[in-house]
């Protein structure tokens, strides 16, 4: 009985390592971008639940006076140890200053398959920016863009 369990474990581990290698062979990529409103305390949700997050986002959308900024949560993947730059470009709807704004941060993979990074726009910069109209998220390896995701209106 013991050798059979050992064989099953070996097969599962071999499959997991093969899957991990094939996922990373594709190179750096952005998997998901979640633009989220945040309140004055920097929260995008009051409780750790997807339902609660979505409900709180509706509250922040309908009550602009409670907003404190904007957060972009980005799920991305890259080979382990590869240092990249995550850049978010946004178009706002401020009447006195419509235009594009950029957020950037260096990122390094920490998870087995993918990592999450978040970039925030807060305070006076957010007030000048207005409501989010369109966005584009890109990953950069030095001067070369290696992945991109953008909203429909970009």
N, C-alpha and C positions, 0 to 999 in steps of 0.2 A: 504494500500500500504506500509506503514512504517513497520509493523510487518513482511511482506514478505521479505523486504530487510534485516532486522535484522536476520531473519532465514537463508537467503542465506549467509550472512557474517559469522554467527556462523558455518555453515557447511564448508565453505571455511577455516576458521581458524582451525577447528577441523581436517580437512584433512591435512593442513600444519603441524600442530603439530604431527600428527600421522606419516607423512612422515619423518619429522625431527628425530623422535625417532627411526624409523626403519633404517634410514641411519646410525645413530650413534651406533646402537646396534651391528653392524658388527665389531666394534673396530677400532683401528688405521690402516690406510692404505695409501699407496702412489697411487695417481690417475694418475699423469702425470709428466714426466720429460722432460724438454726442454733444451738440451745443446745449448748454443748460443755463438757465437764469439762476443767480444766487442772491440770497438776501444780505442784509447789512452785516450779518455775522459770518458770511461766507458759506452758508449751508445751501445745498441744492435739494435737500430732502430733510424732513424732520425725524424720520425713522429709517432704518436700513431695510427697506422693502421697495421693490419695483413699483408696486401699486401706490405706495405712499409718495415715492419720488414723482411719479406722473401726476398725482393729485396736487402736490405742492407746486409743481411747475405750472399747473393751470391757475393756481392762486396767484403766483408771481406774474403770470402773463396778464391776468385781469386786474391786478393792483400794482401799477407801476411805482407807486410811492414806497412799496416794500422792497423793491429791487435794490441790490447793492452792487451788482455787476453781472458778468457773463463768464462762464467757464466752458472750456472745450475739453472734454474727456476723450482721449484718442487711444484706441487699441492698435498696437503695431507689433510687427515681428521683424527680427533680423538675426544674423548669426551672432552667437554669444561672443561678448567682448568687443563688438563693433560699436564705435562711438559715432553717432549720427546727430544731425540737427533737425528738430521738429519745428516747422514754421506754419503758423496759422495766419492767413490773410483774410480780412473781413471788410465788408462794405456795410456802412451804416446809413441811417435815414435821418440824421440830424439836419434840421432845416437850415441852420446857419453854417454848418460845416460838413456837407455830405462828402464822403471820401472813403479811402481805404486805410486800414490800420493793420499793423503787423505785430504778432507775438512770436517770440522764438525761444527755444530752450534746447540745450544739449541733452540727449537721451542715450541710455545704455540699457540693453536688455537684462532683466533680472529674473524673469520667469522661465519655465521650461519651454513653453510654446510661444507665448506672446507676453507683452508687457503693456501697462497702461501708463499714460502720462497726462497731466492736466495743465492747461495754461489759463490764467485768469486775467480778465480785464475789469478793473475796479476803480472806485473813486471818481475823481474829476475826469480821467480819461474816458470812463464809461459814460458819464453824463454828457460829455462833448460828442461822443460817438452816436448816441441815440439807439434806436432799435436795430437789431441785426437783420439785414436784407439778404446777404449772400456770404458764403465762406469758401475757402479752399485750404486744405491741409496738405503739406508736402513734407517728405523726408529727404534730407540732403546728406550725401557722403562727400564732404569737402565742397567743391564747386559743382558737383553733379547731382541733379535731382534723380532719386531712385524710386520714388513712389508718390502718388497723388490721389486724393479724393476731393471732390468738390460738390457743392450744393447745385441744385437744378438751375438756379438763377445766376450762377457765376458765369 
